[in-house]
Amino acid sequence: MKFSRVVFWIAGAFGALALVPLYMKPGDAMYYGFLATLVAWQVAFFIIGADPKRLRPMMIPAVLEKALWILTMAVLYFKGQATAVDLIGSSATHGLLGVLFVIAFLKTRQHGS
């Protein structure tokens, strides 16, 4: 259970810190709406981390969020709207967190969820 708590709290903190500079960039309403959704996910990660056993089912959409992020970056890369550095860096970070979320999901079950 401790593993799950730590993983989701780190994900929430890392994500929240990564979003701060993005709010400083100019963008349209769609851009800021996208950022607001990301903020909501960081809050969800903190909430899951607070009670992983009870909120274990929410780990499934958390994994999906990470997988969809990687897929989105790949599409943007192949459309020429993201660099290889963006793709690799983002995929490595989100991929690692996605794998850790899966491990957290499995470990939480082992503890009698």
C-alpha positions as CSV (number, residue, x, y, z in Angstrom):
1,M,0.0,0.0,0.0
2,K,2.9,2.4,0.8
3,F,4.2,1.9,-2.7
4,S,0.9,2.9,-4.3
5,R,0.7,6.0,-2.0
6,V,4.2,7.1,-2.9
7,V,3.8,6.5,-6.6
8,F,0.6,8.5,-6.9
9,W,1.8,11.3,-4.7
10,I,5.0,11.6,-6.7
11,A,3.0,11.6,-10.0
12,G,0.7,14.4,-8.6
13,A,3.6,16.5,-7.4
14,F,5.7,16.0,-10.5
15,G,2.7,16.8,-12.8
16,A,1.7,19.9,-10.8
17,L,5.3,21.3,-10.9
18,A,5.5,20.6,-14.7
19,L,2.2,22.5,-15.3
20,V,3.2,25.7,-13.6
21,P,5.5,27.0,-16.5
22,L,2.8,26.0,-19.1
23,Y,0.4,28.4,-17.5
24,M,2.9,31.2,-18.3
25,K,2.9,30.5,-22.0
26,P,0.5,32.4,-24.3
27,G,-2.3,30.2,-25.6
28,D,-5.9,30.1,-26.7
29,A,-8.9,29.0,-24.7
30,M,-8.4,25.4,-25.9
31,Y,-4.9,25.4,-24.6
32,Y,-5.9,26.5,-21.1
33,G,-8.8,24.1,-21.1
34,F,-6.3,21.3,-21.8
35,L,-4.2,22.5,-18.9
36,A,-7.2,22.6,-16.6
37,T,-7.8,19.0,-17.4
38,L,-4.2,18.1,-16.6
39,V,-4.5,19.9,-13.2
40,A,-7.7,17.9,-12.5
41,W,-5.6,14.7,-13.1
42,Q,-2.9,15.8,-10.7
43,V,-5.5,16.3,-8.1
44,A,-6.9,12.8,-8.9
45,F,-3.4,11.3,-8.4
46,F,-3.2,13.0,-5.0
47,I,-6.6,11.6,-4.0
48,I,-5.7,8.1,-5.2
49,G,-2.5,8.3,-3.2
50,A,-4.4,9.2,-0.1
51,D,-6.5,6.0,-0.2
52,P,-5.2,3.6,-2.8
53,K,-7.1,0.6,-1.5
54,R,-10.5,2.2,-1.7
55,L,-9.7,4.1,-5.0
56,R,-8.0,1.2,-6.8
57,P,-10.5,1.2,-9.7
58,M,-9.4,4.8,-10.4
59,M,-5.9,3.5,-11.2
60,I,-7.3,2.1,-14.4
61,P,-8.1,5.5,-16.0
62,A,-4.9,6.8,-14.5
63,V,-3.0,4.2,-16.6
64,L,-5.1,5.1,-19.6
65,E,-4.3,8.8,-19.2
66,K,-0.5,7.9,-19.3
67,A,-1.0,5.7,-22.4
68,L,-3.1,8.3,-24.2
69,W,-0.5,10.9,-23.5
70,I,2.2,8.8,-25.2
71,L,-0.1,8.1,-28.1
72,T,-0.9,11.8,-28.5
73,M,2.8,12.7,-28.4
74,A,3.5,10.1,-31.1
75,V,0.7,11.5,-33.3
76,L,2.0,15.0,-32.8
77,Y,5.5,13.9,-33.7
78,F,4.5,12.2,-36.9
79,K,2.4,15.2,-37.9
80,G,5.6,17.4,-37.4
81,Q,4.1,19.2,-34.4
82,A,6.5,17.8,-31.8
83,T,10.2,17.1,-31.8
84,A,11.9,13.8,-31.2
85,V,13.1,15.2,-27.9
86,D,9.5,16.0,-26.9
87,L,8.4,12.6,-27.9
88,I,11.2,10.7,-26.1
89,G,11.3,12.8,-23.0
90,S,7.5,12.9,-22.5
91,S,7.1,9.2,-23.4
92,A,9.9,8.2,-21.0
93,T,8.3,10.1,-18.1
94,H,4.7,9.2,-18.7
95,G,5.6,5.6,-19.7
96,L,7.5,5.1,-16.5
97,L,4.6,6.5,-14.4
98,G,2.2,4.3,-16.4
99,V,4.2,1.2,-15.6
100,L,4.4,2.3,-11.9
101,F,0.6,2.8,-11.9
102,V,0.1,-0.8,-13.2
103,I,2.5,-2.1,-10.5
104,A,0.6,-0.1,-7.9
105,F,-2.7,-1.5,-9.2
106,L,-1.4,-5.1,-8.9
107,K,0.3,-4.5,-5.5
108,T,-2.8,-2.9,-4.0
109,R,-4.8,-6.0,-5.0
110,Q,-2.3,-8.2,-3.2
111,H,-3.0,-6.3,0.0
112,G,-6.6,-7.4,0.1
113,S,-8.4,-4.9,-2.0
